[in-house]
Amino acid sequence: MIRQLREWARGHTERGRYSPVGIAFHWIMAFLILFQLGWGWSMSRLPVGEDKLAAYQVHSAAGLAVILLALARFAWRLAVPGPINDADKQGWQTTVSVVIHYIFYATFFLLPISGWVMWSAIAEPGPLYLAGVVPWPPFPLGDMPLTLRWQIMDVAEDVHLAVVFALFLVIPLHVGAALKHHFWDRHDVLSGMLPEIPDEEDPQGDRTHKHRDRQPRPA
């Protein structure tokens, strides 16, 4: 199975492109992370009440999806390595890129897990749902003393905020580096992560349109 996947993906990676599955993972997770940052900011401005609780439900549902997508993406990268492109030949810049790549993976897990712990540490946590549909169990913190649960919640909240600040730092670096590679260095990094659009086929085939000579009007 893995051998067949690698052979299929090699048709893309040999051309300096990521596989369609890798591209889908990248852009879906990018959308979810940006959504979570924006939603979390707007959610923090809501007054305590039913609207804020409903906003937390949406936030948690998307966050749990990030965990599963991160696991699936990591497994995919282990099974099907990405292409060797121009960004892999830039010395210290490549090293920085690899470090940022690992920071992203750390945030993919730390952000939703810390939120999961925060939700589980609430005195009477409400139900959790993956993507708003599949029931998801809380961490087993219900039998702990209330003071200890609040302490765990404080630590998890500190981790959550630290990861958010880390994302606000690495996302501009990542986007800026991709744009620099594409527009300044003319590298194939960004183009290899964009969906491949095949050339449009000419429905006319080999037929060409010939203008009909106009007959001169009688005087």
C-alpha positions as a LaTeX table, in Angstrom:
\begin{tabular}{lrrr}
\hline
Residue & $x$ (\AA) & $y$ (\AA) & $z$ (\AA) \\
\hline
Met1 & 0.00 & 0.00 & 0.00 \\
Ile2 & 2.68 & 2.50 & 1.08 \\
Arg3 & 4.86 & 1.46 & $-1.85$ \\
Gln4 & 2.04 & 2.14 & $-4.28$ \\
Leu5 & 1.37 & 5.54 & $-2.69$ \\
Arg6 & 5.03 & 6.47 & $-2.99$ \\
Glu7 & 5.11 & 5.45 & $-6.63$ \\
Trp8 & 1.99 & 7.51 & $-7.30$ \\
Ala9 & 3.36 & 10.54 & $-5.45$ \\
Arg10 & 6.75 & 10.24 & $-7.21$ \\
Gly11 & 5.08 & 11.44 & $-10.40$ \\
His12 & 4.55 & 14.78 & $-8.62$ \\
Thr13 & 7.63 & 15.01 & $-6.39$ \\
Glu14 & 10.03 & 14.32 & $-9.26$ \\
Arg15 & 8.73 & 17.53 & $-10.84$ \\
Gly16 & 9.37 & 19.51 & $-7.65$ \\
Arg17 & 5.70 & 19.42 & $-6.64$ \\
Tyr18 & 3.90 & 18.12 & $-3.59$ \\
Ser19 & 1.34 & 15.39 & $-4.07$ \\
Pro20 & $-2.34$ & 16.43 & $-4.25$ \\
Val21 & $-2.87$ & 14.87 & $-0.81$ \\
Gly22 & 0.00 & 16.89 & 0.67 \\
Ile23 & $-1.33$ & 20.07 & $-0.96$ \\
Ala24 & $-4.81$ & 19.41 & 0.46 \\
Phe25 & $-3.40$ & 18.87 & 3.97 \\
His26 & $-1.42$ & 22.11 & 3.76 \\
Trp27 & $-4.22$ & 24.42 & 2.66 \\
Ile28 & $-6.98$ & 22.86 & 4.78 \\
Met29 & $-4.86$ & 23.16 & 7.90 \\
Ala30 & $-3.79$ & 26.69 & 6.96 \\
Phe31 & $-7.45$ & 27.68 & 6.69 \\
Leu32 & $-8.32$ & 26.02 & 10.02 \\
Ile33 & $-5.44$ & 27.65 & 11.89 \\
Leu34 & $-6.27$ & 31.11 & 10.55 \\
Phe35 & $-9.94$ & 30.53 & 11.32 \\
Gln36 & $-9.09$ & 29.47 & 14.88 \\
Leu37 & $-6.94$ & 32.54 & 15.47 \\
Gly38 & $-9.63$ & 34.89 & 14.19 \\
Trp39 & $-12.46$ & 33.07 & 15.93 \\
Gly40 & $-10.54$ & 32.88 & 19.20 \\
Trp41 & $-9.89$ & 36.63 & 19.14 \\
Ser42 & $-13.54$ & 37.48 & 18.47 \\
Met43 & $-14.68$ & 34.90 & 21.04 \\
Ser44 & $-12.55$ & 36.51 & 23.77 \\
Arg45 & $-14.42$ & 39.79 & 23.26 \\
Leu46 & $-17.84$ & 38.27 & 23.89 \\
Pro47 & $-19.49$ & 38.73 & 27.32 \\
Val48 & $-19.97$ & 35.66 & 29.48 \\
Gly49 & $-23.17$ & 33.92 & 28.47 \\
Glu50 & $-24.77$ & 31.53 & 26.02 \\
Asp51 & $-23.25$ & 33.19 & 22.95 \\
Lys52 & $-19.75$ & 32.80 & 24.35 \\
Leu53 & $-20.41$ & 29.17 & 25.29 \\
Ala54 & $-21.65$ & 28.47 & 21.75 \\
Ala55 & $-18.55$ & 30.17 & 20.34 \\
Tyr56 & $-16.37$ & 27.93 & 22.54 \\
Gln57 & $-18.18$ & 24.89 & 21.12 \\
Val58 & $-17.32$ & 25.95 & 17.55 \\
His59 & $-13.73$ & 26.71 & 18.59 \\
Ser60 & $-13.29$ & 23.33 & 20.26 \\
Ala61 & $-14.89$ & 21.42 & 17.37 \\
Ala62 & $-12.43$ & 22.97 & 14.90 \\
Gly63 & $-9.51$ & 22.49 & 17.30 \\
Leu64 & $-10.17$ & 18.76 & 17.65 \\
Ala65 & $-10.23$ & 18.50 & 13.86 \\
Val66 & $-6.77$ & 20.11 & 13.81 \\
Ile67 & $-5.42$ & 17.32 & 16.04 \\
Leu68 & $-6.62$ & 14.56 & 13.71 \\
Leu69 & $-5.47$ & 16.40 & 10.59 \\
Ala70 & $-2.05$ & 16.99 & 12.14 \\
Leu71 & $-1.71$ & 13.28 & 12.94 \\
Ala72 & $-2.82$ & 12.32 & 9.44 \\
Arg73 & $-0.51$ & 14.87 & 7.83 \\
Phe74 & 2.47 & 13.70 & 9.91 \\
Ala75 & 1.75 & 10.07 & 8.97 \\
Trp76 & 1.47 & 11.06 & 5.30 \\
Arg77 & 4.81 & 12.87 & 5.37 \\
Leu78 & 6.47 & 9.81 & 6.91 \\
Ala79 & 4.98 & 7.56 & 4.23 \\
Val80 & 5.37 & 9.96 & 1.29 \\
Pro81 & 8.25 & 12.45 & 1.67 \\
Gly82 & 7.90 & 15.82 & 0.00 \\
Pro83 & 9.89 & 16.93 & $-3.05$ \\
Ile84 & 13.42 & 18.30 & $-3.07$ \\
Asn85 & 13.00 & 21.85 & $-4.32$ \\
Asp86 & 15.01 & 25.07 & $-4.45$ \\
Ala87 & 14.31 & 25.88 & $-0.78$ \\
Asp88 & 16.27 & 22.78 & 0.28 \\
Lys89 & 19.53 & 24.18 & $-1.11$ \\
Gln90 & 19.80 & 27.52 & 0.70 \\
Gly91 & 22.17 & 26.74 & 3.59 \\
Trp92 & 21.20 & 28.53 & 6.80 \\
Gln93 & 17.90 & 29.63 & 5.28 \\
Thr94 & 16.98 & 25.98 & 4.80 \\
Thr95 & 17.88 & 25.30 & 8.44 \\
Val96 & 15.62 & 28.13 & 9.60 \\
Ser97 & 12.85 & 26.80 & 7.37 \\
Val98 & 13.14 & 23.35 & 8.93 \\
Val99 & 13.01 & 24.83 & 12.45 \\
Ile100 & 9.86 & 26.82 & 11.57 \\
His101 & 8.38 & 23.66 & 10.06 \\
Tyr102 & 8.83 & 21.81 & 13.37 \\
Ile103 & 7.43 & 24.78 & 15.31 \\
Phe104 & 4.31 & 24.57 & 13.18 \\
Tyr105 & 3.93 & 20.87 & 13.96 \\
Ala106 & 4.36 & 21.59 & 17.67 \\
Thr107 & 1.64 & 24.25 & 17.55 \\
Phe108 & $-0.70$ & 21.91 & 15.66 \\
Phe109 & $-0.68$ & 19.63 & 18.71 \\
Leu110 & $-0.09$ & 21.99 & 21.64 \\
Leu111 & $-2.81$ & 24.47 & 20.72 \\
Pro112 & $-5.78$ & 22.06 & 20.53 \\
Ile113 & $-4.52$ & 19.80 & 23.33 \\
Ser114 & $-4.14$ & 22.75 & 25.74 \\
Gly115 & $-7.63$ & 23.89 & 24.77 \\
Trp116 & $-8.91$ & 20.36 & 25.33 \\
Val117 & $-7.37$ & 20.38 & 28.83 \\
Met118 & $-8.87$ & 23.81 & 29.56 \\
Trp119 & $-12.33$ & 22.60 & 28.59 \\
Ser120 & $-11.95$ & 19.41 & 30.64 \\
Ala121 & $-10.84$ & 21.34 & 33.73 \\
Ile122 & $-14.05$ & 23.38 & 33.90 \\
Ala123 & $-16.18$ & 22.52 & 36.94 \\
Glu124 & $-19.01$ & 21.13 & 34.81 \\
Pro125 & $-17.65$ & 20.80 & 31.26 \\
Gly126 & $-20.17$ & 20.58 & 28.49 \\
Pro127 & $-19.98$ & 17.97 & 25.73 \\
Leu128 & $-17.19$ & 18.08 & 23.14 \\
Tyr129 & $-17.76$ & 17.22 & 19.50 \\
Leu130 & $-15.23$ & 16.64 & 16.76 \\
Ala131 & $-16.22$ & 18.90 & 13.85 \\
Gly132 & $-19.46$ & 19.52 & 15.75 \\
Val133 & $-20.71$ & 15.99 & 15.06 \\
Val134 & $-18.66$ & 13.15 & 16.63 \\
Pro135 & $-18.72$ & 13.01 & 20.48 \\
Trp136 & $-15.28$ & 13.52 & 22.02 \\
Pro137 & $-14.43$ & 12.57 & 25.64 \\
Pro138 & $-12.87$ & 15.12 & 28.03 \\
Phe139 & $-9.63$ & 14.51 & 29.88 \\
Pro140 & $-10.27$ & 12.48 & 33.08 \\
Leu141 & $-10.03$ & 15.40 & 35.49 \\
Gly142 & $-13.48$ & 15.12 & 37.06 \\
Asp143 & $-12.33$ & 13.30 & 40.22 \\
Met144 & $-9.59$ & 15.82 & 41.02 \\
Pro145 & $-10.09$ & 18.52 & 43.67 \\
Leu146 & $-11.55$ & 21.71 & 42.24 \\
Thr147 & $-8.53$ & 23.82 & 43.22 \\
Leu148 & $-6.19$ & 21.44 & 41.38 \\
Arg149 & $-8.39$ & 21.54 & 38.31 \\
Trp150 & $-8.26$ & 25.33 & 38.29 \\
Gln151 & $-4.46$ & 25.21 & 38.58 \\
Ile152 & $-4.31$ & 22.82 & 35.62 \\
Met153 & $-6.60$ & 25.14 & 33.70 \\
Asp154 & $-4.31$ & 28.11 & 34.41 \\
Val155 & $-1.25$ & 26.24 & 33.14 \\
Ala156 & $-3.10$ & 25.06 & 30.04 \\
Glu157 & $-4.30$ & 28.62 & 29.37 \\
Asp158 & $-0.71$ & 29.92 & 29.62 \\
Val159 & 0.45 & 27.27 & 27.14 \\
His160 & $-2.47$ & 28.10 & 24.85 \\
Leu161 & $-1.62$ & 31.81 & 24.79 \\
Ala162 & 2.11 & 31.15 & 24.32 \\
Val163 & 1.37 & 28.97 & 21.29 \\
Val164 & $-0.92$ & 31.64 & 19.84 \\
Phe165 & 1.87 & 34.22 & 20.14 \\
Ala166 & 4.27 & 31.74 & 18.51 \\
Leu167 & 1.88 & 31.39 & 15.57 \\
Phe168 & 1.63 & 35.16 & 15.21 \\
Leu169 & 5.42 & 35.13 & 14.85 \\
Val170 & 6.00 & 32.16 & 12.55 \\
Ile171 & 3.04 & 32.64 & 10.18 \\
Pro172 & 4.35 & 35.99 & 8.81 \\
Leu173 & 7.84 & 34.48 & 8.56 \\
His174 & 6.50 & 31.49 & 6.66 \\
Val175 & 4.35 & 33.56 & 4.29 \\
Gly176 & 7.09 & 36.15 & 3.76 \\
Ala177 & 9.68 & 33.46 & 2.98 \\
Ala178 & 7.32 & 31.77 & 0.49 \\
Leu179 & 6.67 & 35.07 & $-1.30$ \\
Lys180 & 10.40 & 35.89 & $-1.34$ \\
His181 & 11.20 & 32.50 & $-2.86$ \\
His182 & 8.53 & 32.94 & $-5.50$ \\
Phe183 & 8.84 & 36.59 & $-6.56$ \\
Trp184 & 12.42 & 37.52 & $-5.63$ \\
Asp185 & 14.42 & 34.29 & $-6.01$ \\
Arg186 & 12.17 & 32.76 & $-8.70$ \\
His187 & 12.22 & 29.42 & $-6.88$ \\
Asp188 & 9.69 & 26.62 & $-7.29$ \\
Val189 & 8.62 & 26.46 & $-3.62$ \\
Leu190 & 5.24 & 28.20 & $-3.78$ \\
Ser191 & 4.29 & 26.84 & $-7.20$ \\
Gly192 & 4.95 & 23.31 & $-5.95$ \\
Met193 & 2.37 & 23.78 & $-3.18$ \\
Leu194 & $-0.35$ & 25.26 & $-5.39$ \\
Pro195 & $-2.96$ & 23.03 & $-7.06$ \\
Glu196 & $-1.91$ & 22.06 & $-10.55$ \\
Ile197 & $-4.26$ & 23.34 & $-13.22$ \\
Pro198 & $-3.96$ & 21.46 & $-16.52$ \\
Asp199 & $-3.80$ & 23.41 & $-19.72$ \\
Glu200 & $-7.21$ & 24.02 & $-21.19$ \\
Glu201 & $-7.85$ & 21.81 & $-24.15$ \\
Asp202 & $-8.98$ & 23.44 & $-27.37$ \\
Pro203 & $-12.48$ & 22.12 & $-28.11$ \\
Gln204 & $-11.90$ & 22.92 & $-31.76$ \\
Gly205 & $-8.96$ & 20.55 & $-31.99$ \\
Asp206 & $-6.95$ & 21.16 & $-35.12$ \\
Arg207 & $-9.73$ & 23.09 & $-36.76$ \\
Thr208 & $-9.06$ & 26.71 & $-37.38$ \\
His209 & $-11.55$ & 29.41 & $-38.03$ \\
Lys210 & $-11.29$ & 30.90 & $-41.47$ \\
His211 & $-12.81$ & 34.23 & $-42.27$ \\
Arg212 & $-15.09$ & 34.18 & $-45.24$ \\
Asp213 & $-14.15$ & 36.61 & $-47.93$ \\
Arg214 & $-16.79$ & 39.22 & $-48.39$ \\
Gln215 & $-18.24$ & 39.51 & $-51.85$ \\
Pro216 & $-18.15$ & 43.06 & $-53.15$ \\
Arg217 & $-21.55$ & 44.69 & $-53.11$ \\
Pro218 & $-22.97$ & 45.57 & $-56.51$ \\
Ala219 & $-22.68$ & 49.23 & $-57.29$ \\
\hline
\end{tabular}
